[in-house]
Amino acid sequence: MECTEAVKEEKKPSSFQLQQEEPPIGPSPLKKIIMVASIAAGIQFGWALQLSLLTPYVQLLGIPHTWAAFIWLCGPISGMLVQPIVGYHSDRCTSRFGRRRPFIAAGAALVAIAVFLIGFAADLGHLFGDSLKKTVKPRAIAVFVIGFWILDVANNMLQGPCRALLADLSGNNQKKMRSANALFSFFMAVGNVLGFAAGSYTHLHDVFPFSKTQACDVYCANLKSCFFISITLLLTLTTLALTLVREKPLSPPEAGNAGNNGDRVEEEEGEAAPVPFFGEILSAVRSLKRPMRVLIVVTCLNWIAWFPFLLFDTDWMGREVYGGKVGEGRMYDIGVHAGALGIDAQLGGAGIHVPGAGVLRAWVWGEKVVGLCEFLAGYLPGHDCLDH
């Protein structure tokens, strides 16, 4: 892939100005938008498996419960760094395959590598010298952590260019843009439902009998089987989209100042030099109106409250509700899969209810229901323990 940055000149428009000045481009057919949006189902399928199965799995490999959350730092860090960097270079990519498709293909390839490392972490650890008798498997943990970080980086490499490609295909048609965003969200919901459903099934390893090995027990084999399905789905959807949806390549910088769709943009006298992409982000934040800033703060606080629940919900089901212990008996594993099934049911219910509700009303009532459910989740198990 040949991706180059525009040549630095004394007078050059910023990327924001290029977006503003580019001539309108006709929207692509809806079927192309659907094909690109469907990649979100493959991404979210794997993300659902991460949330439902990987926190318990790292404890099976020997990482203490207290330290399990530190592995998840890669998600926020990669999201904060990878997406802006990928977006910046994607806007300036002069590959003959287009601006977005090379990054989407690279992200899908990295997901495949990461899934292999995560799924076969126990086997590779045993191959490199981990003892089957010890509860802590340091080599398997190292392989798993590397794969986990690669997976989060790859997911962020995929999501940004996918959304940008949808915007490119929509042109300047706002109705088409809204439809593209709605389709992307719809396929995200589909991927979530399918992913949590796969994570809740305890006998998936029977479909892939080779997944269970000397170093990989039933839980590990189920996880490995889930990721086999995940990568097959993602690679199939990505291959179809990248093969059947074409992009117009961006003109090389030497041919003139390139806009976002490869169109030549003339320099204006006295134009300021471009700023780094993080500078552009800060400039955009400063220009936001007060309601948008409030919305960003509320979203941030919402995720601060929501993320710890996402990381430990299935682990909590296995420990507190089913009374199991990691690596001891079947109760913990059954609780984890039951937790995944509960999340799957919740997502399915939301998928039925939300399309018929207004955005604000759905968000407000959703927050109330989540708050009530989390209060009951914290109160009822403790009440049950006191009774016994």
N, C-alpha and C positions, 0 to 999 in steps of 0.2 A: 504494500500500500504506500502511495506516495502522497503524504499530507504535508504541506508546507505553509508557513505563515506568510502573510503579505509582507512585501518589502517595506521596511521602515523608511518613510520619506518625511520631508519637512512639513508638508501639508497633506493630510490624509483624513478622511472622515472616520469617525468612530463607528463601531459595529452597530450601535443603536441608530445612528444617522443613516447608515446604509439600509437598514431595515425600513426606515421611514421613507427613503427616497426611491426604493426599488419599484419598478412598474408592476401593476397588477398582473397576476398569472392565473389562468383559468383553473378551477378545481378539477381534480381527477375523479373518475367514476367512483361511486360508493363502494363497489366491490373491492377496489384496491385499498380503500381506507379500512374496510372490514378485515382484509387479509393482514395488514400491518397491525391493526389493533388486536388481532387474535394472539399475537406474540405475548401480550400481557397475561393470557391464561397460562402459558408455559412458565413465565416468570413467577407468577403468584402461586402456582402449584408447588414449586420448589420452596418458596418463601413460607407457605403453610406448613410444609414438612419441617422446615427449620424451627418454626415456633413450637410445633407440637411434639417433636421427637428428639431434638438435639440437646436441649437442656438435660433431660434424663440420661441421654447417651453419654455425655461427657462425664457424668458421675459414675457410670458403669466402667468407664476407662480409668477411673481413679482420681479425677479432679474433685476436691472437696466441694460440698454444696455451697459454702461461703464464697468460693472463688469462681463458681460457674458463670456468674453474671459478667465477670471481667472479659470473658471471651467475646461477649456481645458488643463490646466497645467498638469493634471494627465496623458495625453497621452505621452508627452516627458519624464516625470519623470518615469512612469512605464516602458516605453521602455528602458530607460537607466539602470534601476535597475532590473526589473523583468526578462527580457530575458537572461542577463548574469547569474543570479542566477539560473533560471530554467535550462538553458543549462548546467551549472556546475553540478548540482545534477542529471540531466537526464543522463549525461555521466556515472555517478556512481551508478545509480539505479539498485538494484538487485531484483526487483519484479519479480515474476514468470510470470507476464503478459508482461514483456519486459521493456526496458528503456524509450521508448517514449510514449507508449500507456497510461500508468497511468496519465501522465501529460496532454495528449490530452483529456482524459475523464474528468479529474478534471477541465480543462479549459472550456469544453463544459457545464459542470454542473454549473459552476460559471456564464457563459453567460446567462443561463436560469434564474438563480436567479436575475441577474442584469436587464435583460429585464423585468421581472415581477415588480421589484421595479420602473423602469423608466416608464413603461406603466401605472402602477396603482398608480403613485405618487400622482396625484390629488385626487383619491378616498381614498387612505390611509391617506392623509393629512386631508381630510374632516372627515374621521372616527376618527382621533386623535384630532379633535377640530378646524380645519380651518373653518372660516366663508365663505359662498358662496358669501357674499356681498362685501367682501374686495378684493382689487386687489392684495395685497401681501399675499401669503400663506406660512408662514414660515415652517410649518410641512411638507407640500408637497415638498418644496425646499430641506429640509433636507433629505427626502427619495430619491428624485431625485439625489442629489449630491452623496449620498452613492452608489446608483445603478450605476451612471455614472462612478465613480472611480472603482467599481468592474468590470464593463464591460471592461474598458481599461486594467486593470490588467489581466483579463481573456483572452482577445484577444491576449495579448503578451504571455500568457502561452500557447496558441494554436499555434501561428505562428512558434515559435522557434522549438519545438519538431516536428511539421509537416515537416518543412524543413530538420531537422536532420534525420527523418525517411525516407524521400525521398533519402537522401544521403546514409543511411544504405542499402536501397533496391537497390540502384544503384551499390553497391560494389565499386570496383576500376575501373569501366567502365566509362571513361570520356564521351563517346557518350551518354550513358544512363543517366549520370548526367545532361548533357545539355538538354536532352529531358525532364527530370524530372523538371528542373527549368523552361523550356518553358511551360510545362503543368501547373505548379503552377501559373505562370504569366497569362496564358490564363484563368484559372478558376477565378483568381482575377478580370480580366476584365469582365468576365461573371457576377460575383457577383456584381460588380460596376454598370453595365448596368441595371441589374434587380432591384437592390436596389434603384437607382435614379428613375427608371421607376415607382416603387411602391410609392416612395415619391412624385412623380408628380401627382398621381391620387387622385382627390379630393373626390371621392365617395366610397373609399374602405371600409369605415365603414358600408356601406349597406350590404356587405358580412358578416360582424360580427355585427349584430344589437345590441347585448348585450354590445358592447364596449362603446356605448354612455350612460352616466349616468347623474345623477343630478350634480355631481361635474366635469364631463368630457364632454366638449363641442365637436363640430364637429371636430375641429383641433386635439384635444386630442384623440378623437375616431379614427381618421385616423391614427395617430401616433401609437396608441395601436394596431390597426389592422395590420399595417406594421410590427411591432415587433412580432406579432403572426406568421406571415408568415416567418419572419427571423429565429426565434428559431426553427420552424418546419423544415425548410430547413437544418439548421446547425445540429440539432440532428439526422435527417435522414441520412445525408451524413457521419457524424461522427460515428454513430452506424454501418452503412454498412462497413465503412473502418476498424474500430477496430474489427469487428466480423470476417471479411473475410481475413484480412491481419494479419499474425502472425509474432511475433518477436522471435528471439533467446534470452532467458534471459541471463543476465550477471552473470558470476560465482561469488559467494560471495568472499570478499577479503581474507577470511581465507584460501581459496583453492589456493591462489597464487596471484600474481599481475595481475589484470585484464586489458586487453586492451579494446578498444572501442566496440568490438563485442564479448566480453566474452572469448577471447583467452588468454591463459597464456603467460606472457612475463617474461623472466628471467631478474633478476637484473644484471646490469653491475657494476663491482667494481669501486668505486669512484664516483658513480652517485650522483648528488645533490638532496637534499630533495625537495619535491614539493612546489610550491609557491601558494598563494591564487589566486582565479580565476581572481580578478581584476589585480593582478600582472601579470598574464599570458596575459591579454588583453594589458596592457602597454608594455610588452615585445614584443608582436606581432606587435604593432604599431611602435615600434622602429626599427623593422627589415624590415618594408615596404620600397620598393624602392620609389624614388622621384615621378614617374608618378602616383603611387597609392595614395600617400599622397596628390598630387594636385587634384586628382579625389575626394578624401574624402572632401577636403576643398570646392571644387566646389559644390558637393552634399549638403553640409551643408548650403552654401550660397543660393543655389537654394530653399531649404526648408524654410529658413528664409523669403524669398520673397513670396513663394507660400502658406505657411500655413495661414497667415491672410486672404488671398482671400478665401481659403477653408472654413474658419470658418464663414465668413459673406456674402458669395455670395448670398445665398437665402434670407437672411435678407435684404441685399441691394436691391434685386429685389422688395421685398414687400414694402420697405420704399421709395426708390428713384425713381424707374421706375413706380410702380403702385400707388405711393402716399398714401399708406395705413398707418395705425397706429396699433401698437400691441393691440389686444383686442378690437378694434373699427371697426366694419363693416367687410366686406368680402374681401376688396381689398388687404389687407396685406396677408391674407391666400392664395389668388389666386396668388399673386406675388411670394410667397415662393414656391408654387407648380410649377409655370412657371420656376423659377430658377432651380429647380430640373430637370425639363424636358430639359432645355438647357444643363445642365451638362451631362445628359443622351445622348443627341444627339452628344455632343462633344466626349464622350467616344466611342460611336458607330462608329463615323467617324475615330477616332484614331485606333480602332480595325481593320477597313478595310484597312487603309493606312500603318500602321507601319510594319506588317509582310512582306510587299514587299520592304521595305527600309532597308538599312544598319543601324547598330546600331548608329554609329556616325552621319550619315546624318540625321536619324530620330530625334535624340536628338537635333541637331543644328537647324533644321527647326522647330521642336516643340517649342523650346525656342523663336524663332523669332515670330511665330504665337501667342504664349501666350502673349508676350510683346505687340504686335500690338493690340490684343483683349483687354488687360487690359487698354491700353491707350485710346482706343475708348470707353470702358465701363466707364472710368472716365470722358471723355470729353463730350460725347453726352448728358447724362442727364443734366449736368450743362448748356450746350448750349441751351437745350430745355427750361430750367427754365428761362434763360435770355430772350428768345424770348417771353415768356408769362409773 
